[in-house]
């Protein structure tokens, strides 16, 4: 870490000094067009620009070196630090004063902007946690209450409850457990994205098998359509993250379409670019809401209760971790299609095996 910091500081020193030398050289070759007083203004502008991006010490190096270069190469008599007249001497010291005042003002402005950004980030963090707590109060408490209630009923009235009613209570526990697990997974995944702890674990993956596995784990009443592409190669990706992406997209379609809806999954690959889409024939999404559906905790107005508004934001984060993009478009005949596109190394070993 210290080595990296030292290298970064060295680069700033080298860049600031290099820029001063480069601009001074350009000015030096046009003495008839650019007088030495105009050179001073150009160098001051350069120092001001450097102060916007670099730390204070490299900027001070740029300010000092520019003043000395200006004196030695531009103020008459040239190639000496001696200055003949009082006007040029005053001008030289004014250059020093203006350069250093400019540097410190720029640094102050940068510090103020940094503090303002930190304040905004802190306010956003507080807002995020408030929203998170509001979400937790309902989305986690509801399935927990269902599980506790069903377990208590089974414990206290086991002998009085019929077998069918016992099975019904067990089904309620199962569904609540799945919902609770999904919410916890979403919260943990969002935490990984927020803290920058997400790292890809790339390995060869059969997307056909992965999508089928996701479909089999979900509970739904809609018609689910997926036809595996036999020619699809193995792809190098993070299968855990990709499974979560597909699961969130399909669960979103299940949650926001009627029971008689049709949900279709498609996968294709061309030139190391992979495309996965989840499409439905439900009610679609209002056009004005399409730009916001991938925001954290965002839920469409007037939708049924349930869900924390994290699913699609996790899809976006995990897709971007694969250096990909995700988009949502309304279908002409109704419903919506979510498509993710990402690059992945392909292997055709499985195709040769099949042949």
Backbone torsions as a table, in degrees:
resi	resn	phi	psi	omega
1	UNK	NA	-43.4	178.9
2	UNK	-65.4	-37.2	178.8
3	UNK	-63.9	-43.4	178.8
4	UNK	-61.3	-41.3	-179.5
5	UNK	-63.8	-42.5	179.1
6	UNK	-63.1	-43.3	178.3
7	UNK	-61.4	-41.0	-179.6
8	UNK	-64.0	-43.3	178.4
9	UNK	-64.4	-41.8	178.9
10	UNK	-61.1	-40.7	178.8
11	UNK	-62.6	-38.0	178.3
12	UNK	-66.5	-42.6	176.5
13	UNK	-60.0	-48.5	-177.5
14	UNK	-63.8	-42.3	-178.2
15	UNK	-66.6	-43.5	-178.4
16	UNK	-64.7	-44.6	179.5
17	UNK	-68.1	-39.4	179.8
18	UNK	-63.7	-40.1	179.1
19	UNK	-65.1	-40.9	178.5
20	UNK	-62.6	-45.5	180.0
21	UNK	-64.1	-42.1	-178.1
22	UNK	-63.3	-49.2	-179.0
23	UNK	-65.5	-39.2	178.4
24	UNK	-63.2	-39.9	178.7
25	UNK	-63.5	-43.8	178.2
26	UNK	-60.0	-42.5	179.5
27	UNK	-67.6	-33.8	-175.1
28	UNK	-65.1	-30.9	-176.8
29	UNK	-83.3	0.7	177.7
30	UNK	-129.1	57.7	-176.4
31	UNK	-66.7	-30.1	-178.3
32	UNK	-74.4	-26.7	-178.8
33	UNK	-92.0	-42.5	-175.8
34	UNK	-108.7	109.1	176.2
35	UNK	-74.8	165.7	-174.3
36	UNK	-67.3	-24.4	177.7
37	UNK	-72.0	-37.6	176.6
38	UNK	-68.7	-33.9	176.4
39	UNK	-59.3	-39.9	178.9
40	UNK	-59.0	-42.7	178.8
41	UNK	-64.9	-40.0	179.5
42	UNK	-63.8	-44.4	179.9
43	UNK	-67.1	-36.7	175.8
44	UNK	-62.4	-41.2	178.2
45	UNK	-63.4	-39.3	178.6
46	UNK	-63.6	-46.2	179.8
47	UNK	-61.3	-39.6	178.1
48	UNK	-62.3	-40.9	179.0
49	UNK	-65.9	-43.9	178.9
50	UNK	-61.2	-37.0	-179.0
51	UNK	-64.4	-20.5	179.9
52	UNK	-73.7	-21.3	-171.1
53	UNK	-122.1	-28.6	-173.0
54	UNK	-102.3	167.1	176.7
55	UNK	-72.4	170.3	-170.1
56	UNK	-66.8	-40.4	-176.4
57	UNK	-65.0	-48.9	176.0
58	UNK	-59.5	-33.3	179.1
59	UNK	-69.1	-40.6	176.9
60	UNK	-64.4	-36.2	175.1
61	UNK	-61.5	-43.2	178.5
62	UNK	-63.2	-42.6	-179.3
63	UNK	-64.3	-45.6	-178.7
64	UNK	-66.8	-47.5	-178.6
65	UNK	-63.9	-38.2	179.4
66	UNK	-65.0	-38.0	178.8
67	UNK	-65.4	-43.6	-179.0
68	UNK	-67.6	-42.1	177.9
69	UNK	-63.2	-42.6	179.0
70	UNK	-60.9	-42.1	178.9
71	UNK	-64.8	-48.9	-171.7
72	UNK	-71.8	-41.0	-171.9
73	UNK	-100.9	-14.8	-171.4
74	UNK	-122.9	-39.1	-177.9
75	UNK	-76.9	127.6	178.8
76	UNK	-67.3	143.6	-8.3
77	UNK	-73.7	139.4	-177.0
78	UNK	-72.2	160.7	177.3
79	UNK	61.7	34.6	173.8
80	UNK	-157.2	153.4	178.1
81	UNK	-88.8	1.5	179.2
82	UNK	-78.6	137.1	177.7
83	UNK	-117.1	128.7	-171.5
84	UNK	-76.1	-47.3	-171.8
85	UNK	-111.9	160.1	-175.7
86	UNK	-65.4	-33.4	-178.2
87	UNK	-63.1	-45.9	179.7
88	UNK	-68.5	-34.6	176.9
89	UNK	-62.8	-45.6	178.3
90	UNK	-62.9	-41.2	179.7
91	UNK	-62.1	-39.3	-179.7
92	UNK	-64.9	-46.6	179.7
93	UNK	-68.8	-32.9	174.3
94	UNK	-64.3	-38.2	177.5
95	UNK	-59.0	-49.0	177.7
96	UNK	-54.8	-50.1	-176.2
97	UNK	-62.7	-47.5	-178.7
98	UNK	-63.7	-41.6	-178.8
99	UNK	-61.6	-45.9	-176.6
100	UNK	-72.0	-39.3	176.4
101	UNK	-62.9	-42.2	179.1
102	UNK	-60.5	-42.7	-179.9
103	UNK	-61.2	-49.2	-177.0
104	UNK	-67.0	-34.5	176.7
105	UNK	-66.4	-42.4	178.4
106	UNK	-61.4	-43.3	179.7
107	UNK	-62.3	-42.6	178.3
108	UNK	-60.6	-43.8	179.6
109	UNK	-62.1	-44.0	179.2
110	UNK	-61.4	-42.3	178.7
111	UNK	-63.2	-40.6	179.1
112	UNK	-64.6	-42.0	179.0
113	UNK	-64.7	-38.8	179.1
114	UNK	-63.4	-44.6	179.0
115	UNK	-62.8	-38.7	178.6
116	UNK	-65.3	-42.0	177.5
117	UNK	-62.7	-42.1	179.5
118	UNK	-63.7	-38.0	178.8
119	UNK	-64.3	-44.1	179.4
120	UNK	-63.2	-43.2	179.2
121	UNK	-62.7	-39.6	178.8
122	UNK	-64.2	-43.8	178.1
123	UNK	-62.0	-40.9	179.1
124	UNK	-65.8	-37.1	178.9
125	UNK	-64.7	-43.7	178.3
126	UNK	-61.6	-43.0	178.7
127	UNK	-62.7	-40.5	179.8
128	UNK	-62.4	-45.9	-179.1
129	UNK	-68.8	-34.0	175.8
130	UNK	-62.8	-44.5	177.8
131	UNK	-63.9	-39.9	179.6
132	UNK	-62.9	-43.6	179.1
133	UNK	-64.3	-39.8	177.2
134	UNK	-62.4	-40.2	178.9
135	UNK	-66.3	-43.5	-178.5
136	UNK	-62.3	-37.4	-175.6
137	UNK	-59.1	-29.3	-179.1
138	UNK	-105.5	-50.2	-170.9
139	UNK	-69.1	-27.7	177.1
140	UNK	-95.0	-35.5	-176.9
141	UNK	-67.6	-37.1	-176.5
142	UNK	-61.6	-53.8	179.1
143	UNK	-66.3	-33.8	177.6
144	UNK	-62.9	-43.8	179.0
145	UNK	-62.6	-38.8	178.5
146	UNK	-62.8	-45.7	-179.3
147	UNK	-63.3	-47.2	-178.8
148	UNK	-62.3	-43.5	-179.3
149	UNK	-63.3	-44.0	-178.9
150	UNK	-67.4	-41.1	179.6
151	UNK	-64.9	-43.6	179.0
152	UNK	-61.1	-41.5	179.7
153	UNK	-62.9	-43.2	179.9
154	UNK	-65.5	-39.0	-178.4
155	UNK	-69.5	-41.6	-173.2
156	UNK	-85.5	-27.2	-174.1
157	UNK	-127.8	29.7	-174.1
158	UNK	-57.7	-41.4	-176.7
159	UNK	-72.3	-26.2	-175.6
160	UNK	-90.4	-16.5	-175.4
161	UNK	-91.4	134.5	178.9
162	UNK	-68.0	162.6	-178.9
163	UNK	-60.7	-38.9	-178.9
164	UNK	-66.6	-39.7	178.0
165	UNK	-68.7	-35.3	175.5
166	UNK	-62.8	-42.4	177.9
167	UNK	-63.5	-37.8	178.3
168	UNK	-63.0	-43.0	177.9
169	UNK	-65.1	-39.9	177.5
170	UNK	-63.5	-37.6	176.6
171	UNK	-64.5	-39.6	177.3
172	UNK	-62.4	-41.5	177.5
173	UNK	-62.7	-42.4	-179.4
174	UNK	-62.0	-49.2	-179.1
175	UNK	-63.9	-42.1	179.4
176	UNK	-64.9	-37.3	179.0
177	UNK	-65.4	-41.0	178.3
178	UNK	-63.9	-43.6	179.2
179	UNK	-63.7	-43.6	179.3
180	UNK	-62.7	-43.9	179.9
181	UNK	-62.5	-39.5	179.4
182	UNK	-63.7	-42.9	-179.7
183	UNK	-64.5	-43.5	179.6
184	UNK	-64.0	-42.3	178.1
185	UNK	-60.9	-43.8	178.9
186	UNK	-62.0	-42.5	179.6
187	UNK	-64.9	-42.6	178.8
188	UNK	-65.9	-40.9	179.3
189	UNK	-65.5	-40.4	177.8
190	UNK	-65.1	-36.6	177.1
191	UNK	-62.8	-40.8	177.8
192	UNK	-63.0	-39.9	179.1
193	UNK	-67.9	-43.6	-176.3
194	UNK	-65.9	-37.1	-175.6
195	UNK	-90.4	-2.5	179.4
196	UNK	72.4	19.2	-177.5
197	UNK	-87.7	1.5	-175.4
198	UNK	-77.7	122.4	177.3
199	UNK	-129.0	135.0	-178.0
200	UNK	-74.3	137.2	173.5
201	UNK	-112.2	85.5	-171.5
202	UNK	-77.4	134.5	176.5
203	UNK	-158.1	164.5	-179.4
204	UNK	-70.0	135.9	-173.7
205	UNK	-140.1	139.5	173.7
206	UNK	-94.9	106.4	-176.2
207	UNK	-65.6	-34.2	177.1
208	UNK	-57.3	-48.3	-179.6
209	UNK	-65.7	-39.9	-179.0
210	UNK	-63.7	-44.3	-179.2
211	UNK	-65.9	-42.8	177.1
212	UNK	-60.4	-39.3	179.4
213	UNK	-63.6	-41.3	178.6
214	UNK	-62.8	-46.2	-177.8
215	UNK	-60.5	-41.2	-177.3
216	UNK	-67.1	-27.4	-177.9
217	UNK	-80.8	-21.0	-174.5
218	UNK	-87.7	152.2	175.5
219	UNK	-106.5	125.4	-175.8
220	UNK	-155.5	159.7	176.6
221	UNK	-113.5	-11.6	178.7
222	UNK	-72.1	168.3	174.5
223	UNK	-85.8	123.0	-177.9
224	UNK	-106.1	125.9	-178.5
225	UNK	-120.2	123.4	172.0
226	UNK	-150.0	121.1	177.8
227	UNK	-110.6	110.8	-179.2
228	UNK	-58.7	143.0	176.6
229	UNK	-94.8	108.2	-174.4
230	UNK	-63.4	-29.1	-177.0
231	UNK	-84.1	0.5	-177.4
232	UNK	-67.8	126.6	179.7
233	UNK	-76.5	168.7	168.8
234	UNK	-68.3	143.0	-177.8
235	UNK	-123.3	141.4	179.6
236	UNK	-89.0	108.9	-179.0
237	UNK	-156.4	175.6	175.8
238	UNK	-86.7	102.6	-173.5
239	UNK	-64.4	-33.0	179.2
240	UNK	-64.9	-46.0	178.8
241	UNK	-68.7	-39.5	-179.0
242	UNK	-66.2	-37.1	176.0
243	UNK	-61.4	-41.1	179.4
244	UNK	-66.2	-38.8	177.7
245	UNK	-59.3	-51.9	-177.5
246	UNK	-64.9	-42.4	-179.2
247	UNK	-61.8	-44.0	-179.9
248	UNK	-65.1	-39.7	179.8
249	UNK	-66.6	-44.1	-179.0
250	UNK	-69.7	-41.7	178.4
251	UNK	-62.4	-37.5	177.2
252	UNK	-61.2	-42.9	178.4
253	UNK	-64.8	-40.7	178.9
254	UNK	-63.3	-41.3	-173.3
255	UNK	-72.3	-27.9	-172.3
256	UNK	-117.9	21.2	174.2
257	UNK	-127.7	152.2	178.8
258	UNK	-67.4	166.9	-175.6
259	UNK	-65.0	-24.9	-179.1
260	UNK	-91.6	10.3	-178.0
261	UNK	-76.2	162.9	176.7
262	UNK	-115.7	126.4	178.0
263	UNK	-112.4	124.8	-175.9
264	UNK	-118.7	137.5	176.5
265	UNK	-116.1	136.7	179.1
266	UNK	-131.8	144.7	175.5
267	UNK	-138.5	140.5	177.6
268	UNK	-150.1	162.8	-179.1
269	UNK	-147.1	135.1	179.1
270	UNK	-153.1	127.3	177.9
271	UNK	51.7	48.2	179.2
272	UNK	65.8	10.7	174.4
273	UNK	-106.4	126.3	-178.1
274	UNK	-110.2	141.8	-179.7
275	UNK	-127.4	129.5	174.2
276	UNK	-128.0	128.8	179.5
277	UNK	-130.0	144.9	175.0
278	UNK	-123.2	118.0	-173.7
279	UNK	-124.2	147.6	176.0
280	UNK	-138.9	168.7	178.6
281	UNK	-114.4	36.3	179.4
282	UNK	-80.2	-146.1	-175.1
283	UNK	-86.1	-9.6	-179.7
284	UNK	77.1	-170.8	-178.2
285	UNK	-125.4	133.2	175.8
286	UNK	-53.2	135.9	-174.8
287	UNK	-55.2	-37.8	-177.1
288	UNK	-71.0	-13.9	-179.7
289	UNK	-95.1	-11.8	-173.8
290	UNK	-61.1	-31.3	-178.1
291	UNK	-75.6	-10.0	-173.2
292	UNK	-114.1	-9.0	-170.1
293	UNK	-67.7	-17.8	178.5
294	UNK	-94.3	3.5	177.2
295	UNK	-75.8	148.8	179.2
296	UNK	-61.4	135.3	175.4
297	UNK	65.1	11.2	-179.7
298	UNK	-83.3	130.2	175.5
299	UNK	-129.9	143.4	-179.2
300	UNK	-62.4	141.2	177.4
301	UNK	-62.1	146.4	174.0
302	UNK	63.9	26.1	174.6
303	UNK	-95.4	163.4	-177.3
304	UNK	-67.4	155.9	-179.1
305	UNK	-69.1	159.4	-178.1
306	UNK	112.5	138.6	-178.3
307	UNK	95.2	149.8	-176.2
308	UNK	-105.5	-4.0	-177.8
309	UNK	77.3	21.4	-179.6
310	UNK	-104.6	-21.1	-172.0
311	UNK	-54.8	-51.4	-176.6
312	UNK	-73.9	-30.7	177.3
313	UNK	-68.1	-32.8	175.1
314	UNK	-69.1	-39.4	174.7
315	UNK	-56.3	-46.5	-179.9
316	UNK	-63.2	-45.9	-178.8
317	UNK	-63.9	-44.5	-179.2
318	UNK	-69.3	-35.2	177.5
319	UNK	-66.8	-43.7	178.8
320	UNK	-65.9	-29.3	175.0
321	UNK	-63.4	-28.4	174.2
322	UNK	-87.6	12.2	-177.4
323	UNK	59.8	35.5	-180.0
324	UNK	-114.1	-176.6	178.7
325	UNK	-131.3	153.8	176.4
326	UNK	-129.1	141.4	178.3
327	UNK	-143.3	156.7	178.7
328	UNK	-125.6	134.7	179.5
329	UNK	-138.0	139.2	174.7
330	UNK	-73.8	140.3	178.2
331	UNK	-80.8	146.0	179.5
332	UNK	-57.4	-33.9	-177.2
333	UNK	-97.0	11.7	-179.6
334	UNK	108.2	153.2	-178.1
335	UNK	89.2	-175.5	-176.1
336	UNK	-140.2	151.5	176.9
337	UNK	-123.3	124.4	172.8
338	UNK	-99.7	130.5	-179.8
339	UNK	-128.6	130.2	171.7
340	UNK	-112.2	141.0	179.2
341	UNK	-130.5	130.9	179.1
342	UNK	-153.1	159.2	177.3
343	UNK	-92.1	139.8	178.3
344	UNK	-152.8	137.2	176.7
345	UNK	-63.7	136.7	-175.8
346	UNK	-112.6	148.4	175.1
347	UNK	-130.8	131.4	-176.8
348	UNK	-102.4	20.3	-179.3
349	UNK	-60.7	-40.2	-178.8
350	UNK	-65.9	-31.6	178.1
351	UNK	-67.7	-42.8	178.6
352	UNK	-63.2	-36.3	179.2
353	UNK	-63.0	-43.3	-179.3
354	UNK	-65.7	-35.1	-179.2
355	UNK	-72.9	NA	NA
